[in-house]
Amino acid sequence: MEEWCTTPPRKAKCRKLLEIILQKQFMERIEYQSYRCISFITSYATLAAQTSVFSKRWYYCWISRPHLEFNQLPDNIHMTLEKFVTLVDESLRFHVEKKLRLEEFIVTYHDPKLASNTDRWIDLVVKHNVKVLEIHVSGSESPYYSLPDVIYAGKELTKLGLSKCKFEFDIGTTNIRFCCLKDLLLHDVHISDGQLQRVIDRCPFIRNLTILACDGTRKLHVFGLIHLEILAVASCKLESVIVEAPNLRDYGYAGVRSIFFFLAKLKFWMLTILYKYSHSPVQASQTNNFMTYFLSSQIFQNCV
């Protein structure tokens, strides 16, 4: 008996082609999901990457992440100074050559020999338009790290965190371009009054200002930061602190031998008093003139 094919040849061929296409799409989806899983896992596996435990595929995923964080552990016998430098160099070189997005670069080290390498890394990430930059020097015996001038050209920076660094520059010649900076975190940083004031003046969009155990600063005067929401000051030998921030919602201070004058609340109080006694709408210029008089008065000077 002659056998007949239940499916016409053309339809069978189309069905076979459809199966191949669906199988390919399925495998691509599995591949994509596995890559996402690997990227998620490697984001929490810095130590494994630094000790070269990863396979080539996992190592590739780790160094291609947009968030790079390197921590030189003092007791890690498997990670020598040379290996640590190579790891950071390869990661940054990979981002530069492949033109990959770099959102975050964080380095914590204790070996003073890494200072020159850190200069080079900062130069690379700033030119690569990094968004978040943090440099932390650990260890009580480690010397302070002097920031290179290229860091002040970080026009794309939104967050800058420094620990045990010298934030020192020539006020007259240094062009600070922190036009996008929103978070400034300084811990155990050498910076003078004029230098701190210069940085604050060049950060119009700053919303979080944290100054902890910083040396060289005796006063903190902040005016015109309408976006400032968080202010924290601790263990600083400040003699005068004046902050005008209308949107300030969280603040804290400790170890400061002066009184905080939050002029936003003071303005509201002045507006109420002026309106009560003038019985007419109060102009902004009236309030500013009254504040200027108050700040220059003997009462205020005795407070600070």
C-alpha positions as CSV (number, residue, x, y, z in Angstrom):
1,M,0.0,0.0,0.0
2,E,1.4,3.4,-1.0
3,E,2.2,5.7,1.9
4,W,1.2,9.3,1.7
5,C,2.7,12.2,3.6
6,T,0.1,13.8,5.9
7,T,1.8,17.2,5.6
8,P,2.6,18.7,2.2
9,P,6.3,19.1,1.5
10,R,6.1,22.9,1.4
11,K,4.3,23.1,4.7
12,A,6.7,20.7,6.3
13,K,9.6,22.8,5.2
14,C,8.0,26.0,6.5
15,R,7.2,24.3,9.8
16,K,10.8,23.1,10.1
17,L,12.1,26.6,9.4
18,L,9.7,28.0,12.0
19,E,11.0,25.5,14.6
20,I,14.6,26.5,13.9
21,I,13.7,30.2,14.3
22,L,11.8,29.6,17.5
23,Q,14.6,27.5,18.9
24,K,17.2,30.2,18.0
25,Q,15.1,32.8,19.7
26,F,14.7,30.6,22.7
27,M,18.4,30.0,23.0
28,E,19.1,33.8,22.6
29,R,16.7,34.5,25.4
30,I,18.3,31.9,27.6
31,E,21.7,33.4,26.8
32,Y,20.5,36.9,27.6
33,Q,19.0,35.8,30.9
34,S,22.1,33.9,31.9
35,Y,24.2,37.0,31.1
36,R,21.9,39.1,33.3
37,C,22.2,36.5,36.1
38,I,26.0,36.5,35.8
39,S,26.1,40.3,35.8
40,F,24.0,40.4,38.9
41,I,26.1,37.7,40.7
42,T,29.4,39.3,39.7
43,S,28.3,42.6,41.2
44,Y,28.6,41.0,44.6
45,A,31.8,39.0,43.8
46,T,34.6,41.5,43.9
47,L,36.9,39.2,46.0
48,A,36.3,36.3,43.6
49,A,37.3,38.4,40.6
50,Q,40.4,39.8,42.3
51,T,41.6,36.3,43.2
52,S,41.1,35.1,39.6
53,V,38.6,32.5,40.6
54,F,36.2,33.4,37.7
55,S,36.1,31.7,34.4
56,K,36.9,33.8,31.3
57,R,33.2,34.4,30.7
58,W,32.5,35.4,34.2
59,Y,35.6,37.6,34.3
60,Y,34.6,39.3,31.1
61,C,31.1,40.1,32.6
62,W,32.8,41.4,35.8
63,I,35.2,43.8,34.1
64,S,32.5,45.1,31.7
65,R,30.1,46.2,34.4
66,P,29.4,49.9,34.5
67,H,30.0,49.9,38.3
68,L,33.6,49.2,39.2
69,E,34.8,49.0,42.8
70,F,38.2,47.9,43.9
71,N,39.3,47.3,47.4
72,Q,42.9,46.5,48.3
73,L,42.5,44.2,51.2
74,P,45.6,44.4,53.5
75,D,45.5,40.7,54.4
76,N,44.8,39.3,51.0
77,I,47.9,37.2,50.2
78,H,46.5,36.2,46.8
79,M,46.3,39.7,45.6
80,T,49.7,41.3,45.3
81,L,50.2,45.0,44.4
82,E,51.0,44.1,40.8
83,K,47.9,41.9,40.4
84,F,45.7,44.7,41.9
85,V,47.1,47.3,39.5
86,T,46.7,44.8,36.6
87,L,43.1,44.2,37.5
88,V,42.2,47.8,37.6
89,D,44.1,48.6,34.4
90,E,42.4,45.8,32.5
91,S,39.0,46.8,33.6
92,L,39.5,50.5,32.6
93,R,41.2,49.6,29.4
94,F,38.3,47.3,28.5
95,H,35.8,50.1,29.0
96,V,37.8,52.6,27.0
97,E,38.5,50.3,24.1
98,K,35.0,49.0,23.9
99,K,33.5,52.4,24.6
100,L,31.4,51.0,27.4
101,R,29.4,53.1,29.8
102,L,31.1,53.8,33.1
103,E,28.8,54.9,35.9
104,E,30.9,54.4,39.0
105,F,34.5,54.0,40.0
106,I,35.5,53.4,43.6
107,V,39.0,52.6,44.8
108,T,40.0,51.8,48.4
109,Y,43.7,51.2,49.0
110,H,46.3,51.4,51.8
111,D,49.6,51.0,50.0
112,P,51.2,54.5,49.3
113,K,52.8,53.0,46.1
114,L,49.4,53.1,44.5
115,A,49.2,56.9,44.5
116,S,50.7,57.4,41.0
117,N,48.5,54.7,39.6
118,T,45.5,56.3,41.2
119,D,46.4,59.6,39.4
120,R,46.3,57.7,36.1
121,W,43.0,56.0,36.9
122,I,41.3,59.2,37.9
123,D,42.5,60.8,34.6
124,L,41.0,57.9,32.6
125,V,37.6,57.8,34.4
126,V,37.1,61.6,34.3
127,K,37.8,61.7,30.6
128,H,35.4,58.7,30.3
129,N,32.7,60.8,31.9
130,V,32.3,58.8,35.0
131,K,29.3,59.7,37.2
132,V,30.4,58.5,40.6
133,L,34.0,58.8,41.8
134,E,35.2,57.7,45.3
135,I,38.8,57.6,46.5
136,H,39.4,56.2,49.9
137,V,42.8,55.7,51.6
138,S,42.6,53.2,54.5
139,G,45.0,52.6,57.4
140,S,46.1,55.0,60.1
141,E,49.7,55.0,58.9
142,S,48.9,55.6,55.2
143,P,49.8,59.1,54.0
144,Y,47.2,61.4,52.6
145,Y,46.6,61.2,48.9
146,S,47.0,64.4,46.9
147,L,44.3,64.7,44.2
148,P,45.4,65.4,40.7
149,D,44.2,68.6,38.9
150,V,42.3,66.5,36.3
151,I,39.7,65.7,38.9
152,Y,38.4,69.3,38.9
153,A,37.4,68.8,35.2
154,G,34.8,66.2,36.1
155,K,31.8,68.0,34.6
156,E,29.8,64.8,34.5
157,L,30.3,63.9,38.1
158,T,27.2,63.6,40.2
159,K,28.8,62.1,43.3
160,L,32.3,62.7,44.8
161,G,33.5,60.8,47.9
162,L,36.9,61.3,49.4
163,S,38.6,59.8,52.4
164,K,42.1,60.8,53.7
165,C,42.8,63.0,50.7
166,K,44.3,66.4,50.2
167,F,41.6,68.5,48.5
168,E,44.0,71.4,47.8
169,F,44.3,73.5,44.8
170,D,45.1,77.0,43.6
171,I,42.0,79.1,44.0
172,G,43.1,81.7,41.5
173,T,44.0,79.4,38.6
174,T,42.1,76.1,39.1
175,N,38.9,75.9,37.0
176,I,36.4,73.7,38.9
177,R,33.7,72.2,36.7
178,F,31.5,70.3,39.1
179,C,28.4,71.6,37.4
180,C,26.4,68.3,37.8
181,L,27.6,67.4,41.3
182,K,24.8,66.4,43.7
183,D,26.6,64.6,46.5
184,L,29.8,65.7,48.1
185,L,31.2,63.5,50.9
186,L,34.4,64.5,52.6
187,H,36.0,62.4,55.4
188,D,39.3,63.2,56.9
189,V,40.1,65.6,54.1
190,H,42.6,68.5,54.1
191,I,40.9,71.6,52.7
192,S,41.0,75.3,53.5
193,D,38.1,77.7,54.1
194,G,38.7,79.3,50.7
195,Q,39.0,76.0,48.9
196,L,35.8,74.6,50.4
197,Q,34.0,77.8,49.6
198,R,35.2,77.7,46.1
199,V,34.0,74.1,45.6
200,I,30.6,74.9,47.1
201,D,30.2,77.9,44.9
202,R,30.9,75.7,41.8
203,C,28.2,73.1,42.8
204,P,24.9,74.8,42.2
205,F,22.9,71.5,42.2
206,I,24.4,69.9,45.3
207,R,21.8,68.2,47.5
208,N,23.9,66.3,50.0
209,L,26.9,67.9,51.7
210,T,28.7,65.7,54.3
211,I,31.9,66.9,56.0
212,L,33.4,64.6,58.6
213,A,36.7,65.0,60.6
214,C,38.1,67.5,58.0
215,D,41.1,69.6,58.8
216,G,42.0,73.1,57.7
217,T,38.5,74.5,57.7
218,R,37.3,76.9,60.4
219,K,34.1,78.2,58.9
220,L,31.3,76.9,56.7
221,H,29.2,79.5,55.0
222,V,26.7,78.2,52.5
223,F,24.4,80.6,50.5
224,G,22.3,80.1,47.4
225,L,22.2,76.3,47.4
226,I,18.4,75.9,46.7
227,H,18.8,72.2,46.0
228,L,20.6,71.4,49.3
229,E,18.5,68.8,51.2
230,I,21.0,67.0,53.5
231,L,23.8,68.6,55.6
232,A,26.0,66.7,58.0
233,V,29.0,68.0,59.9
234,A,30.9,66.2,62.6
235,S,34.3,66.2,64.3
236,C,35.3,69.4,62.5
237,K,37.0,72.4,64.4
238,L,34.6,74.9,62.9
239,E,34.2,78.3,64.6
240,S,31.3,79.6,62.4
241,V,28.6,77.9,60.5
242,I,26.0,79.7,58.5
243,V,23.7,77.9,56.1
244,E,21.0,79.4,53.9
245,A,19.1,76.5,52.3
246,P,15.3,76.8,51.8
247,N,14.8,73.1,51.0
248,L,17.0,71.7,53.8
249,R,15.2,68.7,55.4
250,D,17.9,66.7,57.2
251,Y,20.8,68.1,59.1
252,G,23.1,67.0,61.9
253,Y,26.2,68.2,63.5
254,A,28.5,67.1,66.3
255,G,31.7,68.5,67.8
256,V,31.1,72.0,66.4
257,R,31.6,74.9,68.8
258,S,29.1,77.2,67.3
259,I,25.4,77.7,66.6
260,F,23.7,76.7,63.3
261,F,21.7,79.5,61.8
262,F,19.4,78.0,59.2
263,L,18.4,81.2,57.4
264,A,15.5,79.6,55.6
265,K,13.5,79.3,58.9
266,L,14.8,82.7,59.9
267,K,13.4,84.2,56.7
268,F,10.0,82.8,57.5
269,W,10.1,84.3,61.0
270,M,11.2,87.7,59.6
271,L,8.4,87.6,57.0
272,T,5.9,87.0,59.7
273,I,7.2,89.8,61.9
274,L,7.5,92.3,59.1
275,Y,4.0,91.5,57.8
276,K,2.5,91.8,61.3
277,Y,3.9,95.3,61.9
278,S,3.6,96.7,58.3
279,H,0.2,95.3,57.5
280,S,1.2,95.0,53.9
281,P,2.8,92.3,51.6
282,V,6.5,92.0,52.2
283,Q,8.9,92.2,49.3
284,A,11.9,89.8,49.1
285,S,14.2,92.8,49.0
286,Q,12.9,93.9,52.4
287,T,13.6,90.5,53.9
288,N,17.1,90.4,52.4
289,N,17.9,93.9,53.7
290,F,16.7,93.0,57.1
291,M,18.8,89.8,57.1
292,T,21.8,91.7,56.0
293,Y,21.3,94.1,58.9
294,F,20.8,91.2,61.3
295,L,23.9,89.4,60.2
296,S,26.0,92.5,60.6
297,S,24.5,93.3,64.0
298,Q,26.3,92.9,67.3
299,I,23.8,90.4,68.5
300,F,24.7,88.0,65.7
301,Q,28.4,88.6,65.9
302,N,28.3,87.7,69.6
303,C,26.6,84.4,68.8
304,V,29.3,83.2,66.4
